[in-house]
Amino acid sequence: MENRLKHFDIAFSGLKLGEHQFDFQIDAKFFEAFEYSDFQKADLTANVQFLKCETQLRLQMQVEGKVWVPCDITNEMFWLPLEAEATLQVKFGEEFDDSEEDLLILPHGEHRLNLAQYFYEMAVLAKPLKVVHPEVESGEKGQEILAKLEALSPEEPETKKDDEETDPRWDKLKDLLN
């Protein structure tokens, strides 16, 4: 996987102090390298504002574009727009440490930084939990499928009859919900 994602490296050792701009293209092969199959096609751009200081690096990253995904209701494929932003502060220390979300410690002497993992996480986390085709949301499509799902959904369980005796301890707990 490392070789396929090598072009997401930034070799910062030769850069002058100050701001730099980097752009990366992300397609479906990028996600295949991570063995992630939810995005069957991808057309994303990652923009990185890179600030090199004497003792640290600061990155402002933005991923935007679209991915080809199935609708969770109709299973119809469509282009889902994605957009995500993240910041990363890079400091130098004795050993590699990426345990904090927005801070990366690189060993002294390191001269390049690979951003593929960050772009991957940004894109995957930008995908909504429930992916719904825009035409289904607007009511233009999927009405017959929604009607069928409604007909097949389980019915509400019957409530207990009032005359059935219940344990008073459970009744006290039910009062806490109200």
N, C-alpha and C positions, 0 to 999 in steps of 0.2 A: 504494500500500500504506500510506503514511503516514497518510492520512485514516481508513482503516478500523481502524487500531490506535491512534488518538489517545486513546481512552478508557483506555489502559494507561499514561497519563501521570500523574506525581505532580508537582503544582506546589508545590515546596517553599519557594519564596521567601516566601510568606505564612504559613507554619507557624511556630508558636512553638518554641523550643528544647525538646527532650525527646522522649519516645516518642509514636509515632502508629501506628495500625493501619489497614491498607488491605486490602480484599478485592476480587478480580476474578474474574469468571466467564469460562471459556474453553470455546468450543464448536467445532464443525467449521469454521465460517467463519473462525475465527482461523487454523487451519492452512491453509485455502485461500489466505489472504493471503500465506503463505510458500510457496505452491505445493507443499505437502506432502500427499500423498494416502494415506499409510499408515493414517491415522486417519479412517475414513469417518464416524464420529460421535464426539463427545467431550462429556464432562460432567466438567469439571475446575474446581477452585477454587484460586486462587492467593492465599495469605495473606502479607502483608508486614508485618513488625515494622520500623518505620522510626524511627531515632534521629537527630534533628537536633542536631548540636553546633555550636559557634562556627565551626569551620574545616573540618568534614567531615560526611559523612552515613554512617550504617551501616545496612545492610539485611539482615535475616534473612528469606529467602524460602522458602516451602513451596508446592509444587504437589501436589495429590492429587485423586483421583477415578478415572474409568474412561474407556476408549476402546474403540470398536467396531473390531475388527481380525479378519482371517482367520487361522485356524490354519495354520501352515506345513506341517503334515502332511496334514490333511483338507480344508483350504481352507474349513472351516465358520466362520462369523462368530460372535464371542462378545465379551462385555465383559471387557476386560483391566484389572485394577486397576493404577493407576500412583501412585507416590509419589516425590517428589524434594525435596531441600533444597539451598540454596545461600546463601552469604553474599556480600555485596558491600560494599566500602568505596569511598566516593566522596570524592575530594579535588578541589580546584580548582587550576588551573594556567594556563599561557599558551595551550595548545591541547588539543583533544580527543585522548585517548589511551585506547584500550581493549585494548592489547596484552597486558596481564597478566590472568590469569584472574579473580582476586578483587578487582581494583583498577580503578577507572574514574577518569580525570582529565577533568573538565569545565572548559571555559573560564570564567574569571572573568566574572561577569555572567549566566551561564546561570541560569534560574529554574525549569526543569522537567526531569524525567527520565522517559524512556519505557522501560518494563520489558518490552515485548513480546518482544524478542529473547531476553532472559534466560528468560522463561517458556517460549518455544518450545524453546530448547536444553535446558532442564531436562526437559521432557516427552519430547522425542525421545530424549534420552540415557537416560531411565528405562525405555524400551521394551527388553525383553530381545532379544538377538541372534536367538534362536530362540523364536518365539511358538508355544506348544503349548496347545491347548484343555485345561482342567483335567480333563475327562472322558476325554481321550485319555491324559493322564498317569496317571490312576487305573486305566486299563484298561477303563473302561466303554464307550468308543467307539473306533472306528477300527481294530479288530483286523483286519478284512478288508483295509483299505487298507495297514496295516503288513505283512501277509502278502504282498500283491501287490508292495509295494516291495522286500521281501526277495527275492522270486522274480526280480524284474527287475534287482536290483543285480548289478554285474559280479562274476565269481568272482575269488578270490584268484589272483594270477599264480603260475605254477608256479615252484618254486625250481630253481636250477641243479643239475644232477647233480654229484655229487662228483668224478666222473671227468673232467669238463670242466676244461680248464686255464684258470686265471685269471691275470691280471697280478699278480705279488706285491706291487706297490705298492698296489693296491686292497685286497688282503688286510690289509696293515698299517693302512690307514685304517678298515677294518671292525673291526679290533681295538679302535680307539679308542671305538667305539660300545658295546662290551661292558664 
